Amino acid sequence: MDTDKKYVKAKIEGVFNIEEFSKEYEMTPKEVVDFHNSHCNLQELLTLTLPKYVKYVYVPQKNYKDRNRQLLKSTILDLPTNNSEKTYGVIIKFLPKELQMHYEIKIKRTSLSLQLSKGQTNVNNQTIDQTIEQLFEKAEQVLYPLEIARDGNGSLLNILNTGEIAKRWKNECRPKLKEYYQSTTTDELLQKLDQAIFNIQEKRALLERNVFYKLFFLPIYQSYPSFLKDDVLQIYFSSIGQEVTYNINYQLEKEFTTTDKIVLQLSGREEESFFNKNREKGRVDLSYKLHKDTQEISSITGALSVFEKDQKFQLDFQLYELENS
């Protein structure tokens, strides 16, 4: 690009579509042709009735720079290594039950780990009032703060503070729960929780049954050749008590949004198996938005579905960054 000139020669890949090209550079087709013809050589002249192959199109330098600023410079998403603190709202809706869970989660990031702290869970905009659900909610809080190490793709690798969690459970949480919730059922539940918490490193796969952990720690930090990649996603549906496998496609959008976010779309269909061969297949459609400068997650929105006995079960998921976090 010659900075002394008022134009830039934009290289055309493949068949030239003047309608799409003009929109990308915020011009009309006529403006594109007129500007090009006023700066090109005689043999490069264009008309609105274009040939199938065009090598270069002359565009105003300002339009080119504006367009270039909106384009991703790489098809690789890099794992964030900056220090930060962010608070997210999480909304999970289960259909057809019309059950909605909502909570906030604070994430403190360093180059080596993430520390998560979770707020109170509200169900259908109300605090939990059922005894068993209350017990599980209070037991869950013993996990936090939860310190997690990730691998290079962003997947959950290890829980770093298992000793602290076990100590909180044994010395603080368990005695209070046993005293407050006195019943045979409670004793049985506490024994099961003992096994899970004292062996949390081995049982960390249980965390991934929680859709927040599954989606937030999805291995999205990788290369996307031609802005695309195929993969497999497994999601646990508590509604049917089983894991569902999807064949998915990642699509990295080539342009930043107007608010300078990177967009990664994820879509796919339930994998066919012996058990679902003759029934309708579920789908997954998710949209990740990442900060342009750090590539930290800004939001995750979308839905996942599965069919069981001719009934559709759907999980709607929203994670959004709270202001001033």
Backbone bond lengths (Angstrom), bond angles and torsions (degrees), N, CA, C in turn:
res aa  C-N    CA-C-N  psi(-1)  N-CA   C-N-CA  omega(-1)  CA-C   N-CA-C  phi
1 M - - - 1.468 - - 1.519 109.66 -
2 D 1.333 117.67 124.86 1.456 123.24 179.13 1.522 108.62 -90.15
3 T 1.340 117.22 115.24 1.469 120.66 -175.60 1.517 112.23 -71.94
4 D 1.367 117.76 -14.53 1.467 119.88 179.15 1.520 111.62 -82.29
5 K 1.315 117.40 -12.36 1.453 121.15 -178.72 1.521 110.70 -98.02
6 K 1.321 115.19 160.09 1.459 120.18 -179.61 1.524 112.00 -90.83
7 Y 1.306 115.60 0.81 1.460 118.65 -176.87 1.524 110.99 -129.76
8 V 1.329 114.17 165.33 1.462 122.58 173.04 1.526 107.12 -132.79
9 K 1.317 116.62 140.44 1.464 120.82 175.92 1.528 108.30 -87.40
10 A 1.315 115.63 105.88 1.471 120.88 179.61 1.524 109.14 -84.02
11 K 1.328 115.91 122.81 1.460 120.30 -179.03 1.521 110.38 -75.72
12 I 1.314 116.13 136.65 1.464 121.93 -178.52 1.524 109.43 -103.17
13 E 1.321 115.35 127.33 1.466 121.26 176.93 1.524 108.88 -102.84
14 G 1.328 116.62 122.47 1.459 119.67 178.31 1.519 112.40 77.89
15 V 1.329 115.58 -156.14 1.465 121.85 -178.66 1.524 109.63 -73.35
16 F 1.316 116.52 133.11 1.461 122.03 -177.14 1.526 110.47 -82.51
17 N 1.338 116.29 121.33 1.462 122.51 176.01 1.518 107.66 -110.32
18 I 1.326 116.70 105.18 1.459 120.15 -173.23 1.526 112.69 -67.02
19 E 1.333 117.33 -29.34 1.466 120.08 179.20 1.529 109.97 -65.86
20 E 1.322 116.44 -49.56 1.463 120.34 179.36 1.524 111.13 -65.88
21 F 1.323 116.31 -42.18 1.467 120.91 -178.62 1.527 111.10 -61.00
22 S 1.315 116.61 -45.36 1.466 119.91 -177.57 1.521 111.69 -65.39
23 K 1.336 117.16 -36.45 1.467 120.21 176.86 1.522 111.09 -65.00
24 E 1.336 116.31 -41.38 1.459 120.56 -179.61 1.524 111.61 -60.54
25 Y 1.323 116.28 -35.67 1.469 120.10 -177.62 1.527 112.57 -101.62
26 E 1.328 115.84 12.89 1.469 122.67 176.29 1.531 111.61 54.27
27 M 1.321 114.92 50.88 1.457 122.70 177.21 1.524 108.10 -136.20
28 T 1.332 116.50 164.17 1.459 119.96 171.28 1.527 108.08 -87.81
29 P 1.341 117.93 159.54 1.470 119.17 176.63 1.529 112.69 -55.18
30 K 1.325 116.42 -39.83 1.475 119.50 179.55 1.524 110.98 -64.77
31 E 1.340 116.87 -40.66 1.466 120.20 178.59 1.522 111.00 -63.20
32 V 1.329 116.72 -38.23 1.468 120.60 178.04 1.524 110.20 -62.21
33 V 1.338 117.02 -49.51 1.465 121.55 -178.28 1.525 110.83 -63.79
34 D 1.329 117.12 -45.08 1.470 120.54 -178.31 1.522 111.46 -63.16
35 F 1.337 116.72 -44.01 1.465 119.29 -178.80 1.528 110.05 -67.26
36 H 1.317 116.16 -45.34 1.469 120.78 179.47 1.529 110.53 -57.13
37 N 1.316 117.19 -48.51 1.464 121.07 -175.57 1.520 112.92 -68.53
38 S 1.322 117.27 -23.92 1.468 120.01 179.51 1.528 112.48 -80.90
39 H 1.344 117.21 -8.99 1.467 120.14 -177.68 1.532 113.86 -125.21
40 C 1.312 117.95 -12.49 1.468 119.98 -173.61 1.526 111.66 -89.58
41 N 1.322 115.23 172.45 1.456 121.43 172.73 1.524 109.83 -77.05
42 L 1.320 114.85 163.94 1.462 120.37 -175.17 1.525 112.22 -57.52
43 Q 1.333 116.37 -41.49 1.468 119.97 -176.92 1.528 112.97 -73.30
44 E 1.352 116.55 -7.95 1.464 120.63 -178.04 1.528 112.72 -101.07
45 L 1.319 117.98 3.67 1.460 121.23 -176.43 1.530 111.57 -57.69
46 L 1.325 114.11 142.33 1.467 121.07 179.50 1.514 110.47 -116.79
47 T 1.326 115.08 159.45 1.463 121.81 168.81 1.522 107.32 -127.54
48 L 1.310 116.63 168.71 1.464 119.76 177.35 1.525 111.19 -65.64
49 T 1.341 116.09 -25.11 1.462 120.34 171.96 1.519 106.51 -91.97
50 L 1.324 115.25 94.90 1.462 120.29 -165.93 1.522 112.99 -90.95
51 P 1.318 117.19 152.76 1.469 120.03 169.71 1.520 110.04 -69.61
52 K 1.316 116.05 166.04 1.466 119.68 -177.62 1.523 112.34 -71.91
53 Y 1.345 117.03 -24.13 1.459 119.14 -175.79 1.523 110.05 -123.91
54 V 1.326 115.78 124.62 1.461 123.10 175.14 1.518 106.93 -131.64
55 K 1.329 116.92 129.45 1.464 120.20 -176.05 1.523 111.91 -84.22
56 Y 1.338 116.75 -45.78 1.464 121.63 -179.15 1.521 109.61 -137.46
57 V 1.339 115.20 150.54 1.459 121.38 171.48 1.525 107.58 -128.74
58 Y 1.330 115.99 131.80 1.461 121.29 178.86 1.532 108.78 -81.51
59 V 1.325 116.16 127.69 1.470 120.79 179.29 1.524 109.31 -131.40
60 P 1.339 117.75 155.88 1.469 120.14 177.66 1.525 110.95 -58.57
61 Q 1.322 115.73 140.11 1.460 120.44 -177.61 1.526 112.01 -58.34
62 K 1.326 117.54 -39.82 1.473 120.48 179.90 1.522 110.91 -62.64
63 N 1.317 117.15 -45.47 1.465 120.25 179.18 1.524 111.21 -61.98
64 Y 1.332 115.20 -38.60 1.467 119.56 179.11 1.527 110.82 -64.22
65 K 1.331 116.33 -45.41 1.469 120.16 -179.93 1.524 111.00 -63.86
66 D 1.343 116.43 -43.02 1.469 120.16 179.44 1.522 110.54 -61.71
67 R 1.323 115.26 -42.55 1.463 120.44 179.05 1.528 110.53 -65.50
68 N 1.310 116.99 -43.37 1.460 121.79 -176.61 1.520 111.79 -64.46
69 R 1.332 116.46 -33.14 1.469 120.32 179.12 1.520 111.48 -65.61
70 Q 1.317 117.10 -25.80 1.464 121.67 -177.48 1.523 113.34 -88.08
71 L 1.332 117.30 -4.47 1.460 120.51 -175.72 1.520 111.71 -97.05
72 L 1.327 115.88 138.43 1.458 120.02 172.97 1.524 109.06 -65.14
73 K 1.320 115.47 139.26 1.466 119.95 -178.83 1.527 111.94 -93.08
74 S 1.325 116.57 -7.84 1.461 120.31 -177.49 1.522 109.72 -148.15
75 T 1.321 116.04 151.70 1.468 120.89 175.38 1.525 111.01 -99.14
76 I 1.318 116.20 17.43 1.468 121.66 178.36 1.524 109.24 -111.79
77 L 1.328 116.69 128.89 1.460 121.59 171.71 1.521 107.91 -96.94
78 D 1.336 115.72 125.06 1.466 121.39 -177.24 1.518 111.04 -99.07
79 L 1.328 115.75 138.18 1.461 121.46 177.70 1.526 109.77 -60.38
80 P 1.343 118.48 127.17 1.470 120.26 179.00 1.524 111.59 -61.70
81 T 1.331 115.67 138.35 1.467 120.67 178.65 1.524 111.59 -124.76
82 N 1.328 116.61 6.52 1.465 120.54 -178.68 1.525 110.80 -79.43
83 N 1.320 115.90 161.00 1.464 121.52 173.23 1.523 108.85 -87.50
84 S 1.325 116.76 134.22 1.467 119.75 178.93 1.516 110.30 -162.71
85 E 1.330 115.34 165.62 1.464 122.62 172.04 1.518 107.90 -132.80
86 K 1.317 116.28 124.47 1.462 120.91 179.43 1.522 109.79 -134.60
87 T 1.324 114.98 147.08 1.460 121.00 174.85 1.526 108.56 -116.60
88 Y 1.317 115.64 130.88 1.460 121.70 -178.82 1.523 110.35 -117.00
89 G 1.313 115.45 146.43 1.451 121.33 166.54 1.517 108.48 -93.63
90 V 1.326 116.52 141.08 1.468 121.26 179.80 1.526 108.52 -126.72
91 I 1.318 116.70 126.41 1.465 122.31 175.91 1.527 108.12 -125.23
92 I 1.325 115.70 123.82 1.466 121.44 178.19 1.524 107.73 -123.82
93 K 1.311 116.23 122.28 1.464 120.71 -178.87 1.519 109.55 -116.33
94 F 1.332 115.69 130.90 1.460 121.93 -178.82 1.531 109.08 -107.65
95 L 1.324 116.12 122.75 1.461 122.15 177.74 1.527 108.29 -115.72
96 P 1.346 118.93 144.33 1.469 128.07 10.95 1.527 115.11 -88.81
97 K 1.324 118.90 9.91 1.464 120.89 -176.40 1.527 113.46 -67.57
98 E 1.356 116.35 -19.06 1.465 120.63 -173.34 1.525 110.61 57.71
99 L 1.318 115.65 39.64 1.461 122.13 178.84 1.521 108.46 -104.16
100 Q 1.327 116.41 126.14 1.460 120.72 -177.95 1.520 111.01 -124.31
101 M 1.329 115.71 128.60 1.462 122.06 176.41 1.522 108.95 -109.52
102 H 1.332 115.39 140.77 1.460 119.99 -177.72 1.518 109.10 -142.20
103 Y 1.317 116.54 131.65 1.463 120.15 175.61 1.529 109.16 -156.36
104 E 1.319 115.11 169.31 1.457 121.42 175.21 1.521 109.18 -111.87
105 I 1.314 115.61 147.63 1.462 119.97 178.48 1.530 108.94 -137.23
106 K 1.310 115.14 129.28 1.467 121.54 -179.41 1.519 108.61 -100.16
107 I 1.328 115.97 133.48 1.463 120.83 -177.85 1.523 109.40 -125.15
108 K 1.318 114.51 117.96 1.463 121.76 176.69 1.520 107.50 -102.35
109 R 1.323 115.78 119.32 1.459 121.41 -173.79 1.526 111.27 -107.40
110 T 1.326 115.78 136.02 1.459 122.10 166.62 1.523 107.17 -125.19
111 S 1.311 117.06 177.34 1.464 119.90 -179.32 1.524 111.94 -66.40
112 L 1.342 116.91 -20.16 1.464 120.58 -174.49 1.523 114.19 -105.29
113 S 1.333 117.68 -25.91 1.466 118.72 -172.21 1.518 111.47 -157.59
114 L 1.330 114.24 171.86 1.463 122.71 172.27 1.518 108.12 -120.25
115 Q 1.336 116.10 138.70 1.463 120.87 173.95 1.524 107.82 -114.48
116 L 1.339 116.40 121.66 1.458 121.82 -176.48 1.517 110.58 -109.12
117 S 1.337 115.52 136.73 1.467 122.28 173.99 1.520 107.54 -130.59
118 K 1.331 116.58 125.00 1.469 121.50 -173.66 1.514 111.36 -107.57
119 G 1.329 116.11 137.87 1.456 121.84 176.53 1.516 111.90 -86.04
120 Q 1.311 115.33 -175.29 1.469 122.04 -178.16 1.523 111.39 -66.81
121 T 1.326 115.85 140.32 1.461 121.45 176.81 1.520 110.22 -88.31
122 N 1.327 116.36 129.05 1.463 122.19 172.46 1.526 108.75 -107.10
123 V 1.324 115.88 138.50 1.457 121.66 178.25 1.519 108.28 -113.29
124 N 1.330 115.94 121.46 1.471 121.51 -175.03 1.526 110.80 50.23
125 N 1.343 114.31 44.55 1.469 123.71 176.56 1.522 113.99 65.19
126 Q 1.320 116.98 20.49 1.462 120.96 177.00 1.524 109.25 -130.71
127 T 1.338 116.00 153.59 1.458 119.58 176.54 1.528 109.53 -69.19
128 I 1.316 116.31 153.88 1.466 121.61 -179.13 1.525 109.81 -68.49
129 D 1.358 116.71 129.13 1.470 119.20 -177.70 1.531 113.31 -122.04
130 Q 1.336 118.16 -6.32 1.458 120.14 177.78 1.533 109.70 -80.50
131 T 1.328 116.64 140.09 1.466 121.33 -172.73 1.522 112.94 -57.59
132 I 1.338 117.39 -51.09 1.465 120.53 -176.75 1.524 110.40 -64.95
133 E 1.343 116.49 -42.75 1.460 120.15 179.23 1.525 110.79 -63.63
134 Q 1.345 116.70 -38.15 1.467 120.48 176.63 1.521 110.63 -61.24
135 L 1.330 115.91 -43.23 1.463 120.30 -179.27 1.529 110.41 -61.00
136 F 1.321 116.85 -46.47 1.461 119.82 179.94 1.530 111.53 -65.21
137 E 1.328 116.68 -38.94 1.470 120.28 178.60 1.521 110.78 -61.62
138 K 1.341 116.54 -44.06 1.467 120.10 179.77 1.525 111.31 -69.91
139 A 1.329 116.75 -37.51 1.464 119.91 177.56 1.524 110.87 -65.97
140 E 1.327 116.50 -36.64 1.465 120.23 -179.37 1.524 111.51 -62.46
141 Q 1.334 116.19 -33.60 1.463 119.79 -176.99 1.526 112.83 -63.65
142 V 1.339 117.09 -18.82 1.466 119.58 179.17 1.534 110.86 -66.23
143 L 1.319 117.15 -20.34 1.465 121.01 179.15 1.523 112.25 -69.84
144 Y 1.324 116.57 -22.26 1.464 120.05 -170.08 1.521 112.24 -107.54
145 P 1.355 116.32 141.83 1.461 126.32 -0.52 1.523 112.76 -67.48
146 L 1.329 114.33 139.79 1.463 123.02 -178.30 1.526 108.23 -109.73
147 E 1.320 116.62 123.36 1.465 120.95 -178.77 1.525 109.69 -105.22
148 I 1.322 115.17 126.76 1.463 121.62 -172.46 1.520 110.68 -127.67
149 A 1.325 115.36 136.81 1.464 121.91 170.39 1.521 108.31 -102.61
150 R 1.332 115.71 142.50 1.461 120.63 179.79 1.529 110.85 -115.30
151 D 1.323 114.93 158.00 1.462 117.73 172.88 1.528 108.87 -85.92
152 G 1.319 116.70 -177.64 1.456 120.57 -174.04 1.509 115.13 -65.19
153 N 1.331 117.76 -18.66 1.467 121.67 178.95 1.523 113.22 -94.20
154 G 1.338 116.43 -5.63 1.457 120.04 179.25 1.506 114.57 101.41
155 S 1.338 118.22 0.03 1.465 120.98 179.35 1.521 110.99 -74.64
156 L 1.341 115.06 153.00 1.458 121.13 175.66 1.525 108.69 -65.98
157 L 1.339 116.24 122.41 1.459 121.19 -176.53 1.521 111.80 -103.83
158 N 1.326 116.43 -53.70 1.464 121.23 -177.44 1.518 110.79 -147.66
159 I 1.329 115.74 151.86 1.464 121.86 167.62 1.521 106.31 -94.38
160 L 1.322 116.36 123.25 1.463 120.93 -169.70 1.520 114.08 -90.00
161 N 1.328 117.86 -21.46 1.477 119.47 -174.86 1.527 112.04 -116.54
162 T 1.334 116.21 44.75 1.470 120.14 -179.30 1.525 112.08 -61.26
163 G 1.324 117.31 -36.73 1.466 120.66 179.80 1.514 112.11 -63.85
164 E 1.331 116.74 -42.70 1.465 121.03 179.01 1.525 110.81 -64.90
165 I 1.333 116.51 -40.27 1.468 120.59 179.77 1.523 110.40 -63.36
166 A 1.331 116.68 -46.62 1.471 120.75 179.45 1.524 111.16 -61.53
167 K 1.321 116.72 -38.75 1.468 121.06 179.68 1.525 110.69 -66.64
168 R 1.331 117.60 -43.15 1.473 120.93 178.15 1.526 110.37 -61.31
169 W 1.335 115.71 -41.02 1.464 120.29 -179.62 1.525 111.15 -64.75
170 K 1.309 116.46 -49.07 1.463 121.57 -174.94 1.525 112.33 -68.90
171 N 1.321 117.44 -42.79 1.467 120.90 -171.42 1.519 114.32 -93.41
172 E 1.335 117.73 -24.77 1.465 119.69 -173.23 1.529 112.87 -119.28
173 C 1.321 115.73 -60.00 1.463 120.04 -169.35 1.529 113.32 -73.68
174 R 1.324 117.34 -50.97 1.465 120.46 -174.74 1.526 112.90 -59.74
175 P 1.349 119.55 -47.70 1.473 119.28 179.58 1.529 112.96 -58.64
176 K 1.334 116.95 -38.35 1.466 120.24 -179.72 1.527 111.09 -67.87
177 L 1.336 116.32 -42.51 1.463 119.79 179.74 1.523 111.57 -65.68
178 K 1.322 116.78 -40.63 1.466 120.91 -179.94 1.526 110.87 -64.29
179 E 1.332 115.78 -36.64 1.464 119.83 -179.61 1.526 111.50 -73.46
180 Y 1.330 116.08 -39.29 1.465 120.20 -173.78 1.530 112.26 -81.43
181 Y 1.341 117.15 -40.55 1.464 121.14 -177.88 1.530 108.44 -108.17
182 Q 1.309 116.16 89.91 1.464 120.60 -175.16 1.529 110.55 -100.55
183 S 1.344 114.67 107.60 1.469 120.97 176.69 1.522 108.18 -169.27
184 T 1.328 114.97 163.88 1.469 119.78 177.58 1.523 110.64 -63.31
185 T 1.336 116.02 -39.31 1.466 120.51 178.87 1.518 110.92 -61.41
186 T 1.336 116.10 -42.13 1.462 120.39 179.01 1.517 111.12 -61.88
187 D 1.333 116.67 -43.48 1.471 120.43 179.90 1.529 111.06 -60.29
188 E 1.324 116.17 -40.56 1.467 119.90 179.58 1.531 110.84 -66.76
189 L 1.328 115.98 -41.17 1.463 119.91 178.87 1.523 111.53 -65.40
190 L 1.328 116.35 -39.91 1.466 120.08 179.50 1.525 111.16 -64.06
191 Q 1.327 116.76 -36.64 1.464 119.79 177.73 1.537 111.02 -64.86
192 K 1.332 116.04 -40.14 1.465 119.65 177.63 1.526 110.95 -66.68
193 L 1.338 115.64 -38.58 1.462 119.49 177.73 1.522 111.18 -67.02
194 D 1.343 116.81 -35.03 1.473 120.60 174.50 1.529 110.17 -54.75
195 Q 1.323 115.39 -49.07 1.465 120.40 -177.36 1.528 111.38 -61.93
196 A 1.335 115.68 -40.92 1.466 119.56 -178.34 1.523 111.79 -70.01
197 I 1.340 116.82 -45.10 1.466 120.36 -173.63 1.520 112.23 -76.08
198 F 1.321 117.66 -39.49 1.469 119.43 179.86 1.532 112.34 -74.01
199 N 1.327 116.30 -13.36 1.471 120.52 177.04 1.530 110.18 -125.09
200 I 1.321 116.07 38.42 1.463 119.99 -169.85 1.524 112.63 -65.73
201 Q 1.336 117.51 -31.01 1.464 119.09 179.34 1.523 110.68 -64.18
202 E 1.351 116.06 -41.69 1.460 120.07 179.64 1.526 111.48 -73.75
203 K 1.322 116.66 -27.39 1.462 120.70 -175.83 1.527 112.09 -104.66
204 R 1.342 116.60 21.22 1.462 118.06 -176.58 1.529 112.29 -66.34
205 A 1.350 116.79 -16.13 1.463 119.58 175.21 1.526 110.81 -60.27
206 L 1.351 116.01 -24.60 1.466 119.42 176.91 1.525 110.92 -62.42
207 L 1.351 116.26 -31.84 1.463 119.53 177.13 1.521 110.76 -59.99
208 E 1.322 115.98 -37.95 1.455 119.88 -175.93 1.527 112.59 -74.64
209 R 1.334 116.87 -6.14 1.466 118.63 169.64 1.529 110.23 -73.14
210 N 1.323 114.94 -19.12 1.461 120.90 173.82 1.527 106.87 -81.48
211 V 1.325 117.11 120.21 1.462 120.58 -172.19 1.525 111.84 -62.78
212 F 1.338 118.09 -27.52 1.470 119.42 176.22 1.520 110.45 -59.21
213 Y 1.330 116.42 -51.16 1.462 119.77 -178.40 1.524 111.41 -64.38
214 K 1.325 116.18 -38.38 1.462 119.85 -179.17 1.525 111.26 -62.24
215 L 1.336 116.46 -44.94 1.459 119.78 -174.84 1.524 112.78 -83.11
216 F 1.334 117.38 -36.90 1.467 119.23 -179.35 1.530 110.70 -68.76
217 F 1.328 116.47 -32.10 1.463 120.78 -179.41 1.532 112.14 -104.76
218 L 1.311 116.35 26.78 1.456 120.25 173.61 1.538 108.63 -67.18
219 P 1.331 118.77 141.76 1.476 120.71 -176.30 1.529 112.84 -76.34
220 I 1.328 116.01 67.63 1.468 120.66 -176.88 1.521 112.86 -84.48
221 Y 1.334 117.30 -14.42 1.466 120.06 -175.93 1.531 109.38 -87.10
222 Q 1.322 114.15 89.81 1.456 121.60 -174.86 1.519 108.98 -159.00
223 S 1.305 116.02 -175.49 1.461 121.58 179.21 1.527 110.23 -89.83
224 Y 1.347 115.74 142.05 1.466 121.94 178.31 1.531 108.46 -123.53
225 P 1.339 117.34 82.61 1.469 120.14 -179.91 1.527 110.74 -56.59
226 S 1.324 116.10 131.45 1.476 121.39 -177.22 1.525 111.21 57.87
227 F 1.338 116.39 24.71 1.464 124.22 177.84 1.531 112.87 68.39
228 L 1.337 117.72 14.85 1.465 121.46 -177.05 1.526 110.62 -133.17
229 K 1.321 115.37 154.78 1.463 120.17 172.89 1.523 109.35 -162.29
230 D 1.328 116.54 140.60 1.464 122.43 175.89 1.525 109.75 -98.89
231 D 1.322 115.88 148.92 1.461 120.03 -179.39 1.526 108.58 -159.82
232 V 1.324 115.02 -175.18 1.464 122.33 177.34 1.522 108.04 -125.64
233 L 1.327 117.06 138.77 1.463 122.89 178.83 1.522 108.95 -125.70
234 Q 1.337 116.07 133.71 1.463 121.13 176.91 1.525 109.06 -118.87
235 I 1.322 115.92 126.14 1.465 122.55 -177.63 1.522 109.05 -126.86
236 Y 1.327 115.70 134.38 1.465 120.77 177.73 1.528 109.26 -87.60
237 F 1.325 116.18 126.24 1.465 122.53 176.03 1.524 108.30 -104.14
238 S 1.327 116.86 108.85 1.466 120.38 178.79 1.525 110.92 -65.05
239 S 1.337 116.95 -26.01 1.470 121.39 -178.99 1.521 112.11 -60.58
240 I 1.333 116.61 -33.38 1.464 120.11 -179.34 1.531 111.64 -116.77
241 G 1.337 116.26 -0.74 1.461 120.71 175.69 1.510 115.19 67.09
242 Q 1.341 116.87 32.78 1.457 118.72 179.14 1.525 111.31 -153.21
243 E 1.336 114.61 163.42 1.457 121.67 179.60 1.518 109.63 -90.00
244 V 1.316 115.85 140.45 1.462 121.78 -179.33 1.527 108.54 -116.41
245 T 1.326 116.00 134.94 1.464 121.78 -178.99 1.526 110.30 -104.57
246 Y 1.328 115.93 133.44 1.464 122.44 178.61 1.527 109.50 -121.00
247 N 1.316 116.28 139.59 1.465 121.38 166.18 1.520 107.05 -87.91
248 I 1.328 116.47 119.03 1.461 119.42 -170.55 1.524 111.91 -121.19
249 N 1.318 113.80 160.69 1.456 122.36 175.31 1.521 108.76 -126.74
250 Y 1.322 116.11 125.53 1.457 121.47 171.94 1.525 108.83 -89.60
251 Q 1.329 116.38 137.38 1.464 120.48 173.03 1.522 108.69 -131.01
252 L 1.318 115.66 115.03 1.459 121.86 178.27 1.518 108.32 -87.68
253 E 1.330 116.76 117.52 1.464 119.92 -179.39 1.527 109.98 -65.70
254 K 1.334 116.62 140.53 1.466 121.39 -174.72 1.526 112.94 -76.67
255 E 1.328 116.81 -18.02 1.460 120.18 -176.56 1.519 110.94 -118.38
256 F 1.345 115.41 149.44 1.453 120.43 170.35 1.527 108.82 -71.94
257 T 1.323 116.49 155.58 1.464 119.88 174.19 1.525 109.33 -74.79
258 T 1.307 116.41 173.67 1.470 120.53 178.37 1.521 111.94 -65.62
259 T 1.341 116.79 -17.69 1.472 120.48 176.39 1.535 111.16 -103.36
260 D 1.338 115.97 22.46 1.474 122.54 175.75 1.526 113.14 60.19
261 K 1.314 115.88 47.52 1.464 120.99 174.99 1.533 109.44 -112.23
262 I 1.322 114.90 145.55 1.463 121.55 170.49 1.529 107.28 -87.18
263 V 1.324 117.38 135.28 1.467 121.00 -178.36 1.527 109.88 -114.46
264 L 1.325 114.81 128.00 1.464 121.97 174.59 1.521 107.73 -120.74
265 Q 1.332 115.95 115.81 1.459 121.31 179.60 1.527 109.40 -95.36
266 L 1.312 115.11 141.01 1.465 121.44 179.18 1.520 107.81 -129.54
267 S 1.313 116.54 122.93 1.468 119.82 179.68 1.523 109.42 -142.01
268 G 1.320 114.69 153.58 1.455 117.37 179.49 1.510 112.99 179.42
269 R 1.307 114.23 -178.43 1.460 122.31 -174.65 1.521 108.99 -130.81
270 E 1.311 115.04 147.92 1.461 120.75 178.64 1.528 110.49 -57.35
271 E 1.308 115.46 133.96 1.460 120.96 179.68 1.526 110.54 -67.42
272 E 1.317 115.40 136.80 1.465 118.77 179.68 1.522 110.68 -75.37
273 S 1.324 115.39 138.54 1.457 121.21 178.02 1.526 108.89 -140.70
274 F 1.313 116.14 177.90 1.465 121.04 178.19 1.524 110.86 -59.67
275 F 1.352 116.26 -33.51 1.464 120.64 -173.95 1.530 113.04 -81.08
276 N 1.338 118.13 -24.71 1.467 118.60 -176.52 1.529 112.80 -117.11
277 K 1.318 116.38 13.55 1.463 120.77 -171.92 1.518 113.19 -57.01
278 N 1.319 117.49 -38.64 1.463 120.68 -174.27 1.523 113.64 -107.11
279 R 1.318 117.21 22.47 1.465 119.14 176.88 1.529 110.30 -129.43
280 E 1.324 114.19 167.33 1.460 119.88 -179.68 1.527 110.23 -63.01
281 K 1.324 115.96 144.80 1.461 120.96 -176.83 1.530 110.77 -99.37
282 G 1.325 114.41 145.58 1.454 120.14 176.58 1.520 111.80 -76.02
283 R 1.340 115.19 170.12 1.465 121.18 -178.54 1.524 109.93 -133.30
284 V 1.314 113.71 161.91 1.457 120.74 171.57 1.525 107.78 -133.63
285 D 1.328 115.69 132.98 1.465 122.50 176.07 1.519 107.55 -141.71
286 L 1.322 116.37 112.44 1.460 121.84 -177.13 1.519 109.89 -132.98
287 S 1.326 115.28 149.45 1.462 121.24 177.45 1.520 108.83 -128.38
288 Y 1.325 115.86 120.79 1.463 122.47 175.45 1.524 108.56 -101.48
289 K 1.328 116.13 134.09 1.462 120.82 171.88 1.522 108.31 -119.11
290 L 1.332 115.26 129.75 1.454 122.13 -176.80 1.524 109.80 -119.92
291 H 1.321 116.03 149.59 1.457 120.12 176.47 1.528 110.15 -67.58
292 K 1.315 115.91 136.63 1.463 121.83 -177.11 1.520 112.33 -60.84
293 D 1.338 117.06 -41.15 1.460 119.83 -172.70 1.527 113.24 -82.16
294 T 1.334 117.87 -37.76 1.474 120.69 -175.42 1.529 113.67 -108.89
295 Q 1.326 117.32 -18.35 1.463 124.18 -175.03 1.538 112.54 64.84
296 E 1.339 116.26 20.64 1.463 120.53 170.76 1.520 109.18 -72.67
297 I 1.321 116.11 152.04 1.461 120.68 179.01 1.523 110.25 -68.81
298 S 1.317 115.80 129.18 1.461 122.03 174.39 1.526 110.39 -98.79
299 S 1.334 116.24 -40.84 1.470 119.60 178.89 1.523 110.25 -158.65
300 I 1.334 114.37 156.40 1.469 122.75 171.20 1.525 106.08 -136.15
301 T 1.313 117.51 124.76 1.466 120.36 178.83 1.526 109.49 -137.51
302 G 1.320 115.37 148.09 1.453 118.47 176.30 1.510 113.26 154.68
303 A 1.325 115.45 -165.19 1.463 121.10 -175.51 1.517 110.42 -147.32
304 L 1.346 114.18 151.87 1.464 122.11 175.40 1.519 107.43 -131.58
305 S 1.321 116.94 144.05 1.468 119.25 -178.07 1.520 111.13 -140.26
306 V 1.333 113.87 159.83 1.459 121.85 176.08 1.523 107.27 -151.78
307 F 1.336 116.61 154.13 1.462 121.22 177.80 1.522 109.23 -113.71
308 E 1.315 115.20 134.94 1.459 121.69 178.86 1.522 108.12 -139.72
309 K 1.329 116.72 119.96 1.465 121.88 -178.41 1.525 111.11 53.09
310 D 1.330 115.11 47.19 1.468 123.63 177.11 1.524 113.56 65.25
311 Q 1.303 118.06 13.70 1.461 121.08 176.78 1.524 109.47 -113.28
312 K 1.318 115.33 137.60 1.462 120.78 180.00 1.523 110.27 -89.62
313 F 1.321 115.93 128.56 1.461 122.54 173.83 1.530 107.30 -114.00
314 Q 1.304 114.96 127.95 1.466 119.31 -176.25 1.519 111.02 -129.04
315 L 1.312 114.31 144.66 1.456 121.89 178.15 1.529 107.19 -122.73
316 D 1.331 116.57 113.15 1.467 121.67 176.29 1.524 108.57 -95.52
317 F 1.324 116.35 132.22 1.470 120.02 -174.81 1.523 110.72 -127.78
318 Q 1.332 115.03 133.35 1.465 121.01 173.83 1.521 109.28 -135.00
319 L 1.303 116.16 126.98 1.462 122.20 168.67 1.520 106.31 -125.91
320 Y 1.314 116.31 127.71 1.461 119.55 -176.11 1.524 109.66 -140.74
321 E 1.313 114.70 142.06 1.457 120.83 -178.96 1.526 109.50 -77.49
322 L 1.322 116.09 128.67 1.454 120.60 179.36 1.521 109.93 -79.61
323 E 1.318 116.33 146.30 1.461 120.88 -179.51 1.522 110.75 -62.90
324 N 1.325 113.96 149.39 1.475 122.29 178.41 1.520 112.71 64.72
325 S 1.350 116.83 19.52 1.468 118.39 177.65 1.521 109.81 -89.36
